[in-house]
Amino acid sequence: MDLLNEIAQSPAILKEVYGDLAKPGVQQAGKALSTIIGLGNTMLWPIALLNEKAKIALKENLEKYRKKMEGISVEDVCEVAPEVGVPIAEKLSYVTNEELSEMYTELLTNASQNQKANIAHPGFVNIINNISPDEAILMKSVRNIPGIPFIEVRLMLKNKNEWNTLNSMMPGLACLSELHYPNNIHAYMSNLEGLGVFQIRQDIYMVGENIYEPLEEYARTQYSIFEKSDGDLALAFPRGKIEITPFARLLMNACFSN
Protein backbone atom coordinates (compact mmCIF):
# COMPACT_ATOMS: atom_id res chain seq x y z
CA MET A 1 0.00 0.00 0.00
CA ASP A 2 1.50 3.33 -0.96
CA LEU A 3 1.81 6.24 1.43
CA LEU A 4 -1.08 8.19 -0.06
CA ASN A 5 -3.44 5.29 0.54
CA GLU A 6 -2.15 4.87 4.08
CA ILE A 7 -2.87 8.52 4.77
CA ALA A 8 -6.32 8.19 3.21
CA GLN A 9 -7.11 5.46 5.74
CA SER A 10 -5.78 7.44 8.71
CA PRO A 11 -8.12 9.40 11.00
CA ALA A 12 -10.26 11.87 9.10
CA ILE A 13 -8.42 14.81 10.61
CA LEU A 14 -5.97 15.13 7.70
CA LYS A 15 -8.76 15.04 5.16
CA GLU A 16 -10.71 17.61 7.15
CA VAL A 17 -7.74 19.97 7.36
CA TYR A 18 -6.13 19.52 3.96
CA GLY A 19 -9.01 18.37 1.78
CA ASP A 20 -6.93 17.19 -1.16
CA LEU A 21 -4.53 14.50 0.11
CA ALA A 22 -2.54 14.78 -3.13
CA LYS A 23 -1.67 18.41 -2.34
CA PRO A 24 2.12 18.98 -2.14
CA GLY A 25 3.42 18.46 1.37
CA VAL A 26 0.43 16.46 2.64
CA GLN A 27 2.12 13.09 2.14
CA GLN A 28 5.15 14.34 4.05
CA ALA A 29 2.99 15.78 6.84
CA GLY A 30 0.95 12.58 7.05
CA LYS A 31 4.03 10.42 7.38
CA ALA A 32 5.64 12.68 9.97
CA LEU A 33 2.49 12.93 12.10
CA SER A 34 1.40 9.31 11.72
CA THR A 35 2.67 8.20 15.12
CA ILE A 36 1.06 11.14 16.90
CA ILE A 37 -2.27 10.63 15.12
CA GLY A 38 -2.07 6.87 15.56
CA LEU A 39 -1.59 7.19 19.30
CA GLY A 40 -4.66 9.35 19.55
CA ASN A 41 -2.68 12.23 20.97
CA THR A 42 -4.41 14.67 18.68
CA MET A 43 -7.77 13.99 20.28
CA LEU A 44 -8.22 17.72 20.81
CA TRP A 45 -8.10 18.41 17.07
CA PRO A 46 -11.61 17.11 16.24
CA ILE A 47 -12.94 19.13 19.16
CA ALA A 48 -11.11 22.19 17.88
CA LEU A 49 -12.69 21.75 14.47
CA LEU A 50 -16.13 22.13 16.06
CA ASN A 51 -15.24 25.63 17.22
CA GLU A 52 -14.94 28.14 14.40
CA LYS A 53 -12.14 30.15 15.99
CA ALA A 54 -10.13 27.06 16.95
CA LYS A 55 -10.79 25.53 13.53
CA ILE A 56 -9.26 28.55 11.81
CA ALA A 57 -6.20 28.44 14.09
CA LEU A 58 -5.62 24.71 13.59
CA LYS A 59 -6.07 24.83 9.83
CA GLU A 60 -3.80 27.86 9.43
CA ASN A 61 -1.07 26.31 11.57
CA LEU A 62 -1.21 22.94 9.82
CA GLU A 63 -1.25 24.69 6.44
CA LYS A 64 1.88 26.57 7.45
CA TYR A 65 3.45 23.24 8.43
CA ARG A 66 2.42 21.67 5.11
CA LYS A 67 4.08 24.46 3.15
CA LYS A 68 7.28 23.96 5.10
CA MET A 69 7.18 20.23 4.28
CA GLU A 70 6.63 20.71 0.53
CA GLY A 71 10.30 20.86 -0.36
CA ILE A 72 11.28 17.79 1.67
CA SER A 73 11.30 14.42 -0.08
CA VAL A 74 9.15 11.69 1.46
CA GLU A 75 12.28 9.57 1.91
CA ASP A 76 13.80 12.24 4.12
CA VAL A 77 10.75 12.43 6.38
CA CYS A 78 10.65 10.64 9.72
CA GLU A 79 7.91 10.14 12.30
CA VAL A 80 7.95 12.95 14.84
CA ALA A 81 8.99 11.86 18.33
CA PRO A 82 5.94 12.07 20.64
CA GLU A 83 7.98 14.00 23.21
CA VAL A 84 8.19 16.86 20.71
CA GLY A 85 5.11 16.33 18.57
CA VAL A 86 2.42 15.83 21.22
CA PRO A 87 2.83 19.17 23.03
CA ILE A 88 3.19 21.02 19.72
CA ALA A 89 0.04 19.34 18.35
CA GLU A 90 -1.89 20.65 21.33
CA LYS A 91 -0.64 24.20 20.79
CA LEU A 92 -1.48 24.20 17.09
CA SER A 93 -5.15 23.89 17.97
CA TYR A 94 -5.31 27.36 19.49
CA VAL A 95 -2.14 29.42 18.93
CA THR A 96 -2.94 32.34 16.63
CA ASN A 97 0.04 34.65 17.16
CA GLU A 98 2.24 34.70 14.06
CA GLU A 99 5.59 34.73 15.88
CA LEU A 100 4.79 31.85 18.22
CA SER A 101 3.06 29.84 15.48
CA GLU A 102 6.16 30.20 13.33
CA MET A 103 8.37 28.84 16.12
CA TYR A 104 6.12 25.84 16.78
CA THR A 105 5.76 24.88 13.12
CA GLU A 106 9.47 25.36 12.38
CA LEU A 107 10.39 23.15 15.31
CA LEU A 108 7.85 20.55 14.16
CA THR A 109 9.28 20.70 10.63
CA ASN A 110 12.80 20.04 11.89
CA ALA A 111 11.51 17.19 14.07
CA SER A 112 9.98 15.69 10.89
CA GLN A 113 13.28 15.26 9.04
CA ASN A 114 15.79 12.44 9.38
CA GLN A 115 18.74 14.81 9.11
CA LYS A 116 17.41 17.41 11.55
CA ALA A 117 15.31 15.55 14.11
CA ASN A 118 18.26 15.54 16.51
CA ILE A 119 18.16 19.35 16.86
CA ALA A 120 14.47 19.37 17.89
CA HIS A 121 14.90 18.98 21.65
CA PRO A 122 11.70 18.47 23.71
CA GLY A 123 12.84 21.23 26.09
CA PHE A 124 12.46 23.79 23.30
CA VAL A 125 8.68 23.38 23.38
CA ASN A 126 8.66 24.42 27.02
CA ILE A 127 10.60 27.58 26.20
CA ILE A 128 8.11 28.62 23.50
CA ASN A 129 5.27 27.87 25.93
CA ASN A 130 6.71 30.40 28.36
CA ILE A 131 7.51 33.38 26.16
CA SER A 132 5.42 36.23 24.80
CA PRO A 133 5.18 37.24 21.12
CA ASP A 134 7.52 40.17 21.84
CA GLU A 135 10.09 37.80 23.32
CA ALA A 136 9.88 35.66 20.18
CA ILE A 137 10.59 38.77 18.08
CA LEU A 138 13.48 39.67 20.35
CA MET A 139 15.03 36.19 20.14
CA LYS A 140 14.71 36.07 16.36
CA SER A 141 16.39 39.46 15.99
CA VAL A 142 19.49 38.50 18.00
CA ARG A 143 20.07 34.95 16.78
CA ASN A 144 23.01 35.92 14.55
CA ILE A 145 24.82 38.44 16.77
CA PRO A 146 27.56 37.77 19.35
CA GLY A 147 25.75 39.46 22.23
CA ILE A 148 23.67 42.45 23.30
CA PRO A 149 25.31 45.58 24.75
CA PHE A 150 23.55 47.43 27.53
CA ILE A 151 24.18 50.27 29.93
CA GLU A 152 22.96 51.05 33.40
CA VAL A 153 21.94 54.67 33.98
CA ARG A 154 23.13 56.02 37.30
CA LEU A 155 22.78 59.43 38.92
CA MET A 156 26.05 59.95 40.79
CA LEU A 157 26.71 62.27 43.70
CA LYS A 158 29.90 64.10 42.73
CA ASN A 159 33.01 63.43 44.82
CA LYS A 160 31.26 60.51 46.54
CA ASN A 161 30.83 56.90 45.58
CA GLU A 162 27.07 57.10 45.92
CA TRP A 163 24.39 56.85 43.27
CA ASN A 164 20.76 56.16 42.45
CA THR A 165 19.94 53.80 39.58
CA LEU A 166 17.58 55.48 37.11
CA ASN A 167 17.50 52.58 34.64
CA SER A 168 19.00 49.22 35.52
CA MET A 169 19.33 48.13 31.91
CA MET A 170 19.08 50.01 28.62
CA PRO A 171 19.87 47.46 25.88
CA GLY A 172 21.11 48.18 22.39
CA LEU A 173 18.43 46.39 20.39
CA ALA A 174 17.44 47.26 16.85
CA CYS A 175 14.15 45.38 17.27
CA LEU A 176 12.73 47.61 20.03
CA SER A 177 10.59 49.49 17.52
CA GLU A 178 9.07 46.17 16.38
CA LEU A 179 7.88 45.16 19.85
CA HIS A 180 4.23 45.56 20.78
CA TYR A 181 5.13 46.59 24.33
CA PRO A 182 8.72 47.92 24.32
CA ASN A 183 8.33 49.29 27.85
CA ASN A 184 8.23 45.70 29.08
CA ILE A 185 11.82 45.08 27.98
CA HIS A 186 13.06 44.60 31.56
CA ALA A 187 10.44 41.91 32.20
CA TYR A 188 11.28 40.23 28.90
CA MET A 189 15.00 40.13 29.69
CA SER A 190 14.35 38.80 33.18
CA ASN A 191 12.07 36.05 31.87
CA LEU A 192 14.50 35.02 29.13
CA GLU A 193 17.34 34.92 31.62
CA GLY A 194 15.25 32.71 33.90
CA LEU A 195 14.56 30.37 30.96
CA GLY A 196 18.28 30.03 30.25
CA VAL A 197 18.19 31.99 26.99
CA PHE A 198 20.20 35.01 28.14
CA GLN A 199 22.81 35.67 30.77
CA ILE A 200 22.95 39.29 31.93
CA ARG A 201 26.54 40.22 32.76
CA GLN A 202 27.47 43.46 34.50
CA ASP A 203 31.09 42.38 34.97
CA ILE A 204 32.02 42.35 31.28
CA TYR A 205 31.32 44.48 28.23
CA MET A 206 31.73 44.30 24.47
CA VAL A 207 34.79 45.74 22.77
CA GLY A 208 34.55 47.70 19.52
CA GLU A 209 33.86 51.09 18.05
CA ASN A 210 30.52 52.81 18.46
CA ILE A 211 28.89 49.98 20.41
CA TYR A 212 27.94 51.84 23.57
CA GLU A 213 28.23 55.47 22.50
CA PRO A 214 24.77 55.68 20.82
CA LEU A 215 23.20 54.20 23.96
CA GLU A 216 24.99 56.70 26.18
CA GLU A 217 24.01 59.64 23.99
CA TYR A 218 20.38 58.56 23.99
CA ALA A 219 20.40 58.00 27.75
CA ARG A 220 21.84 61.47 28.30
CA THR A 221 18.99 63.06 26.32
CA GLN A 222 16.43 61.08 28.34
CA TYR A 223 17.85 61.71 31.80
CA SER A 224 19.73 65.03 31.55
CA ILE A 225 17.00 66.79 33.54
CA PHE A 226 18.18 64.99 36.68
CA GLU A 227 21.75 66.11 36.11
CA LYS A 228 20.81 69.76 35.52
CA SER A 229 18.58 69.99 38.57
CA ASP A 230 21.56 70.00 40.91
CA GLY A 231 25.19 70.83 40.14
CA ASP A 232 26.37 68.08 42.50
CA LEU A 233 24.78 65.34 40.38
CA ALA A 234 26.19 63.67 37.27
CA LEU A 235 25.06 60.84 35.02
CA ALA A 236 27.16 57.70 34.68
CA PHE A 237 26.70 54.73 32.36
CA PRO A 238 28.33 51.46 33.50
CA ARG A 239 28.55 49.05 30.59
CA GLY A 240 27.46 45.43 30.45
CA LYS A 241 26.74 42.59 28.05
CA ILE A 242 23.83 40.20 27.62
CA GLU A 243 25.22 36.87 26.50
CA ILE A 244 23.21 34.44 24.38
CA THR A 245 23.70 31.02 25.92
CA PRO A 246 24.77 27.96 23.89
CA PHE A 247 21.40 26.41 24.72
CA ALA A 248 19.66 29.43 23.20
CA ARG A 249 21.77 29.19 20.04
CA LEU A 250 20.53 25.62 19.55
CA LEU A 251 16.94 26.66 20.24
CA MET A 252 17.06 29.53 17.76
CA ASN A 253 18.57 27.27 15.09
CA ALA A 254 15.71 24.80 15.57
CA CYS A 255 12.84 27.30 15.84
CA PHE A 256 13.66 30.00 13.28
CA SER A 257 14.06 29.50 9.54
CA ASN A 258 17.07 31.08 7.85
SVG drawing of the C-alpha trace seen along z (x, -y; Angstrom):
<svg xmlns="http://www.w3.org/2000/svg" viewBox="-19 -73 56 75">
<polyline fill="none" stroke="black" stroke-width="0.4" points="0.0,0.0 1.5,-3.3 1.8,-6.2 -1.1,-8.2 -3.4,-5.3 -2.1,-4.9 -2.9,-8.5 -6.3,-8.2 -7.1,-5.5 -5.8,-7.4 -8.1,-9.4 -10.3,-11.9 -8.4,-14.8 -6.0,-15.1 -8.8,-15.0 -10.7,-17.6 -7.7,-20.0 -6.1,-19.5 -9.0,-18.4 -6.9,-17.2 -4.5,-14.5 -2.5,-14.8 -1.7,-18.4 2.1,-19.0 3.4,-18.5 0.4,-16.5 2.1,-13.1 5.2,-14.3 3.0,-15.8 0.9,-12.6 4.0,-10.4 5.6,-12.7 2.5,-12.9 1.4,-9.3 2.7,-8.2 1.1,-11.1 -2.3,-10.6 -2.1,-6.9 -1.6,-7.2 -4.7,-9.3 -2.7,-12.2 -4.4,-14.7 -7.8,-14.0 -8.2,-17.7 -8.1,-18.4 -11.6,-17.1 -12.9,-19.1 -11.1,-22.2 -12.7,-21.7 -16.1,-22.1 -15.2,-25.6 -14.9,-28.1 -12.1,-30.1 -10.1,-27.1 -10.8,-25.5 -9.3,-28.5 -6.2,-28.4 -5.6,-24.7 -6.1,-24.8 -3.8,-27.9 -1.1,-26.3 -1.2,-22.9 -1.3,-24.7 1.9,-26.6 3.4,-23.2 2.4,-21.7 4.1,-24.5 7.3,-24.0 7.2,-20.2 6.6,-20.7 10.3,-20.9 11.3,-17.8 11.3,-14.4 9.1,-11.7 12.3,-9.6 13.8,-12.2 10.7,-12.4 10.7,-10.6 7.9,-10.1 7.9,-12.9 9.0,-11.9 5.9,-12.1 8.0,-14.0 8.2,-16.9 5.1,-16.3 2.4,-15.8 2.8,-19.2 3.2,-21.0 0.0,-19.3 -1.9,-20.7 -0.6,-24.2 -1.5,-24.2 -5.2,-23.9 -5.3,-27.4 -2.1,-29.4 -2.9,-32.3 0.0,-34.6 2.2,-34.7 5.6,-34.7 4.8,-31.8 3.1,-29.8 6.2,-30.2 8.4,-28.8 6.1,-25.8 5.8,-24.9 9.5,-25.4 10.4,-23.1 7.8,-20.6 9.3,-20.7 12.8,-20.0 11.5,-17.2 10.0,-15.7 13.3,-15.3 15.8,-12.4 18.7,-14.8 17.4,-17.4 15.3,-15.6 18.3,-15.5 18.2,-19.4 14.5,-19.4 14.9,-19.0 11.7,-18.5 12.8,-21.2 12.5,-23.8 8.7,-23.4 8.7,-24.4 10.6,-27.6 8.1,-28.6 5.3,-27.9 6.7,-30.4 7.5,-33.4 5.4,-36.2 5.2,-37.2 7.5,-40.2 10.1,-37.8 9.9,-35.7 10.6,-38.8 13.5,-39.7 15.0,-36.2 14.7,-36.1 16.4,-39.5 19.5,-38.5 20.1,-35.0 23.0,-35.9 24.8,-38.4 27.6,-37.8 25.8,-39.5 23.7,-42.4 25.3,-45.6 23.5,-47.4 24.2,-50.3 23.0,-51.1 21.9,-54.7 23.1,-56.0 22.8,-59.4 26.0,-59.9 26.7,-62.3 29.9,-64.1 33.0,-63.4 31.3,-60.5 30.8,-56.9 27.1,-57.1 24.4,-56.9 20.8,-56.2 19.9,-53.8 17.6,-55.5 17.5,-52.6 19.0,-49.2 19.3,-48.1 19.1,-50.0 19.9,-47.5 21.1,-48.2 18.4,-46.4 17.4,-47.3 14.1,-45.4 12.7,-47.6 10.6,-49.5 9.1,-46.2 7.9,-45.2 4.2,-45.6 5.1,-46.6 8.7,-47.9 8.3,-49.3 8.2,-45.7 11.8,-45.1 13.1,-44.6 10.4,-41.9 11.3,-40.2 15.0,-40.1 14.4,-38.8 12.1,-36.1 14.5,-35.0 17.3,-34.9 15.2,-32.7 14.6,-30.4 18.3,-30.0 18.2,-32.0 20.2,-35.0 22.8,-35.7 23.0,-39.3 26.5,-40.2 27.5,-43.5 31.1,-42.4 32.0,-42.4 31.3,-44.5 31.7,-44.3 34.8,-45.7 34.6,-47.7 33.9,-51.1 30.5,-52.8 28.9,-50.0 27.9,-51.8 28.2,-55.5 24.8,-55.7 23.2,-54.2 25.0,-56.7 24.0,-59.6 20.4,-58.6 20.4,-58.0 21.8,-61.5 19.0,-63.1 16.4,-61.1 17.8,-61.7 19.7,-65.0 17.0,-66.8 18.2,-65.0 21.7,-66.1 20.8,-69.8 18.6,-70.0 21.6,-70.0 25.2,-70.8 26.4,-68.1 24.8,-65.3 26.2,-63.7 25.1,-60.8 27.2,-57.7 26.7,-54.7 28.3,-51.5 28.5,-49.0 27.5,-45.4 26.7,-42.6 23.8,-40.2 25.2,-36.9 23.2,-34.4 23.7,-31.0 24.8,-28.0 21.4,-26.4 19.7,-29.4 21.8,-29.2 20.5,-25.6 16.9,-26.7 17.1,-29.5 18.6,-27.3 15.7,-24.8 12.8,-27.3 13.7,-30.0 14.1,-29.5 17.1,-31.1"/>
</svg>
